[in-house]
Amino acid sequence: MELITQLLVAAVSSGTPLLIATLGGILIERSGIIQLGAEGLMLMGAVIACITYLNTGSLGITIAATFAISAVLGVIHAFLCVTLRANQIVSGLAMTLFGAGLSAYLGKSIAGQPVTGAVPKLDLPWLEPIPVVGSMFAHLDLFTWLSFLLVIGMHLYIHRTSWGLHLRAIGDNPPTADVMGLRVQTLRYSYVIAGSMLIGLAGADMLLVYSPTWIEGLTAGRGWIAVALIIFARWNPVRALFCAYFFGALDTLGFRIQLIGSDIPSYFLKMIPYIVTILVLMFLGWRNRNKPSGAPEALGSPYIREQRF
């Protein structure tokens, strides 16, 4: 029982950055814009968070700086995809390459410096007597609790508010949304920027909580897993919660297998979450081959106002 509890706690810790990044991607893609730049955004969020916290020691300033750089990158992606109507896949890949290169350059001077105690934990000792669940939730950090609130808030926003209806409208049928008086381009800009800020926050969470030392390529492909989780979750925030923690468990499984003295090389164990990602994508593609994917209908399609269909 204790081993299961430890695995669940580790899954929550490892899955929280994935969850926040997935939520940001859902917000962007619900508006009809493909987001393949999550890896670059997470790396930039992480390196800026590290630099800012080491120089200021303030969590608030660190989060503000992370949001600022992520918003700038979001504006660039939105400008290319919404205003210039560039290929959204190419723009996302360029964002990943740009973020990976710039973060490696900026992080040279701070590589290996520890960043500890940046994010406080919310201790709830009255939860500890509850089996399994008590150990999971009694000592979580603020970013993890924030991710729970984001899941609830985004679910209610998308499915229970008029603003959420507008979001789904511009992602599914932008010409109709335009006729109804919605400013499609302005809304898409807003959601791309907001989603990019969440993805950048995921990178900051990974550095400040999960792996508190900057190294080049810190995210190790987790941005790409977040892109896959958007599809697994079918663009639903609640499903994203379970998907993120499932892959968080897979991410920590290799380390746990090493602890019990397995002879399997560590390189193969680190491949587990990525192999499972490919297998799950193949399975979902086969199972849902004759069903709607659940993706926004206008995803990836640039909108030209007054275009005739």
C-alpha positions in Angstrom: 0.0 0.0 0.0 2.8 2.4 0.8 4.5 1.7 -2.5 1.2 2.6 -4.3 0.8 5.7 -2.3 4.4 6.8 -3.1 3.8 6.1 -6.8 0.6 8.2 -6.8 2.3 11.1 -5.0 5.1 11.0 -7.6 2.6 10.8 -10.4 0.9 14.0 -9.2 4.2 15.8 -8.9 5.4 14.6 -12.4 2.0 15.1 -14.0 1.3 18.7 -12.8 3.5 20.4 -15.5 1.9 18.2 -18.1 -1.5 19.1 -16.9 -0.9 22.8 -16.9 0.6 22.7 -20.4 -2.2 20.5 -21.7 -4.8 23.0 -20.3 -3.0 25.8 -22.1 -3.0 23.8 -25.4 -6.7 23.0 -25.0 -7.5 26.7 -24.6 -5.5 27.6 -27.8 -6.8 24.8 -29.9 -10.4 25.3 -28.9 -10.0 28.7 -30.6 -9.0 27.0 -33.8 -5.2 27.5 -33.7 -2.9 24.5 -33.7 -0.2 24.7 -30.9 2.9 22.6 -31.6 5.2 25.0 -29.8 4.6 23.7 -26.3 8.1 22.4 -25.9 9.7 25.7 -26.7 7.3 27.6 -24.5 7.9 25.3 -21.6 11.7 25.7 -22.0 11.5 29.5 -22.2 9.2 29.6 -19.1 11.6 27.4 -17.2 14.8 29.3 -18.0 13.2 32.7 -17.4 11.8 31.5 -14.1 15.2 30.2 -13.0 17.0 33.5 -14.0 14.4 35.7 -12.4 14.2 33.7 -9.1 17.9 33.5 -8.7 18.2 37.3 -9.1 15.2 38.4 -7.2 14.2 35.6 -4.8 10.5 36.6 -5.4 8.0 34.0 -6.5 5.6 36.7 -7.6 8.1 38.5 -9.8 9.2 35.1 -11.2 5.7 34.2 -12.2 5.1 37.7 -13.7 8.3 37.4 -15.8 7.3 33.9 -17.0 3.9 35.2 -18.0 5.5 38.1 -19.8 7.9 36.1 -22.0 5.2 33.5 -22.7 2.8 36.2 -23.7 5.3 37.7 -26.1 5.9 34.3 -27.8 2.1 33.9 -27.9 1.7 37.2 -29.7 4.3 36.1 -32.2 2.5 32.8 -32.8 -0.9 34.6 -33.1 0.5 37.2 -35.4 1.8 34.5 -37.8 -1.3 32.3 -37.6 -4.1 34.7 -37.3 -3.0 37.9 -39.0 -0.5 36.6 -41.6 -2.4 33.2 -41.9 0.8 31.3 -42.0 0.9 27.5 -41.8 0.1 26.8 -38.2 2.1 23.6 -38.0 5.3 25.3 -39.3 4.8 28.2 -36.9 4.5 25.9 -33.9 7.6 23.9 -34.9 9.5 27.2 -35.4 8.4 28.2 -31.9 9.7 25.0 -30.5 13.1 25.3 -32.2 13.4 29.0 -31.3 12.5 28.3 -27.6 14.9 25.4 -27.4 17.8 27.4 -28.9 17.2 30.6 -27.0 16.7 28.9 -23.6 20.0 26.9 -24.1 21.8 30.2 -24.7 20.2 32.1 -21.8 20.7 29.2 -19.4 24.4 28.8 -19.9 25.3 31.1 -17.0 22.9 29.5 -14.5 23.2 25.8 -15.4 23.5 23.6 -12.3 22.5 26.3 -9.8 19.9 25.0 -7.3 16.5 26.7 -7.0 15.0 25.4 -3.8 12.0 26.4 -1.7 10.6 28.7 -4.3 7.1 27.4 -4.2 5.6 26.8 -0.7 3.5 23.8 0.1 0.0 23.9 1.6 0.1 21.6 4.6 -3.2 20.0 5.5 -2.4 17.6 8.3 -6.1 16.8 9.0 -6.1 14.9 5.7 -3.2 12.5 6.7 -5.4 9.9 8.5 -7.3 9.2 5.2 -5.8 6.2 3.5 -3.9 6.8 0.2 -5.8 10.1 -0.5 -4.6 11.7 2.6 -0.9 11.2 1.8 -1.5 12.5 -1.7 -3.2 15.8 -0.8 -1.8 16.6 2.6 1.4 18.3 1.4 0.9 19.5 -2.1 2.5 22.7 -3.5 0.6 25.8 -4.5 1.1 25.1 -8.3 -0.6 21.7 -7.9 -3.6 23.2 -6.2 -3.7 25.9 -8.9 -3.8 23.2 -11.5 -6.9 21.7 -9.8 -8.6 25.1 -9.8 -7.7 25.6 -13.5 -9.3 22.3 -14.4 -12.5 23.2 -12.7 -12.5 26.8 -13.9 -11.8 25.9 -17.5 -14.4 23.2 -17.6 -17.1 25.5 -16.3 -15.8 28.3 -18.5 -16.0 26.2 -21.7 -19.2 24.4 -21.1 -21.2 26.6 -18.8 -20.7 30.2 -19.8 -21.5 32.3 -22.8 -17.8 33.2 -23.2 -17.1 29.5 -23.5 -19.8 29.2 -26.1 -18.0 32.0 -28.0 -14.7 30.1 -27.7 -16.2 26.9 -29.2 -17.9 29.0 -31.9 -14.7 30.5 -33.2 -13.1 27.1 -33.1 -15.9 25.2 -34.9 -17.4 27.7 -37.2 -15.6 31.2 -37.4 -17.8 32.5 -40.3 -21.0 32.0 -38.3 -19.4 33.4 -35.2 -18.3 36.5 -37.2 -21.9 36.9 -38.5 -23.1 36.8 -34.9 -20.9 39.7 -34.1 -17.9 38.0 -32.5 -14.5 39.4 -33.3 -12.9 36.2 -34.4 -9.3 37.5 -34.8 -9.3 39.4 -31.5 -10.6 36.4 -29.6 -8.1 34.1 -31.2 -5.3 36.5 -30.2 -6.6 36.5 -26.6 -6.8 32.7 -26.3 -3.5 32.1 -28.0 -1.8 34.5 -25.6 -3.6 33.1 -22.5 -2.9 29.5 -23.5 0.8 30.3 -24.1 1.0 31.9 -20.6 -0.3 28.7 -19.1 2.2 26.6 -21.1 5.0 28.9 -19.9 3.8 28.5 -16.3 4.1 24.7 -16.8 7.7 25.1 -17.6 8.2 27.3 -14.5 6.4 24.7 -12.4 8.8 22.0 -13.7 11.8 24.0 -12.7 10.7 25.5 -9.5 9.0 22.3 -8.1 9.7 19.1 -10.0 13.4 19.6 -11.1 14.8 22.6 -9.3 18.0 23.0 -11.3 18.3 24.3 -14.9 19.9 22.1 -17.4 19.7 22.4 -21.2 16.6 20.6 -22.6 15.1 20.4 -19.1 11.6 19.4 -20.4 13.0 16.3 -22.2 10.1 16.1 -24.6 7.3 16.8 -22.1 5.9 19.5 -24.4 5.3 17.0 -27.1 3.6 14.7 -24.6 1.3 17.6 -23.7 0.5 18.0 -27.3 -0.5 14.3 -27.4 -2.5 14.6 -24.2 -4.7 17.3 -25.8 -5.7 14.6 -28.3 -6.1 11.9 -25.6 -8.3 14.2 -23.5 -10.4 15.1 -26.6 -9.9 18.8 -25.8 -11.7 18.3 -22.4 -10.0 19.8 -19.3 -11.4 17.1 -16.9 -10.1 14.3 -19.1 -6.8 16.1 -19.3 -6.4 15.8 -15.5 -6.6 12.0 -15.6 -4.4 11.7 -18.7 -1.7 13.9 -17.3 -1.5 11.9 -14.1 -1.5 8.7 -16.0 1.5 9.8 -18.0 3.0 11.3 -14.8 2.9 7.8 -13.3 4.5 6.3 -16.3 7.3 8.9 -16.1 8.1 7.9 -12.5 7.6 4.2 -13.1 11.1 3.8 -14.6 12.7 5.4 -11.6 10.7 3.1 -9.2 11.7 0.0 -11.2 15.4 1.0 -10.8 14.9 1.3 -7.1 13.8 -2.3 -6.7 17.0 -3.4 -8.4 16.0 -4.1 -11.9 18.7 -4.9 -14.5 16.8 -3.1 -17.3 19.0 -0.3 -18.6 17.9 3.2 -17.5 17.7 4.4 -21.1 15.0 1.9 -21.9 13.1 2.8 -18.7 13.1 6.5 -19.6 11.5 5.5 -22.9 8.3 4.2 -21.3 6.1 7.3 -21.4 7.1 8.1 -25.0 6.5 4.5 -26.2 3.1 4.4 -24.4 2.3 7.8 -26.0 2.8 6.3 -29.5 0.9 3.1 -28.7 -2.1 5.0 -27.2 -2.2 7.3 -30.3 -2.2 4.3 -32.6 -5.0 2.6 -30.5 -7.2 5.7 -30.4 -6.7 6.3 -34.1 -7.8 2.7 -34.8 -10.7 2.7 -32.4 -12.1 6.1 -33.4 -11.4 5.7 -37.2 -15.1 6.0 -38.0 -16.0 8.5 -35.3 -15.6 12.2 -34.9 -12.3 13.1 -33.3 -13.7 15.7 -31.0 -11.3 18.3 -32.3 -12.7 21.8 -33.1 -13.9 21.7 -36.7 -12.0 24.7 -37.9 -8.7 23.7 -36.1 -5.8 24.6 -38.3 -7.9 26.5 -40.9 -7.1 30.3 -41.1 -10.2 32.5 -41.2 -10.5 35.1 -43.9 -13.3 37.5 -43.2 -16.1 37.7 -45.8 -14.7 34.6 -47.4 -17.3 32.8 -49.5 -18.0 29.1 -49.0 
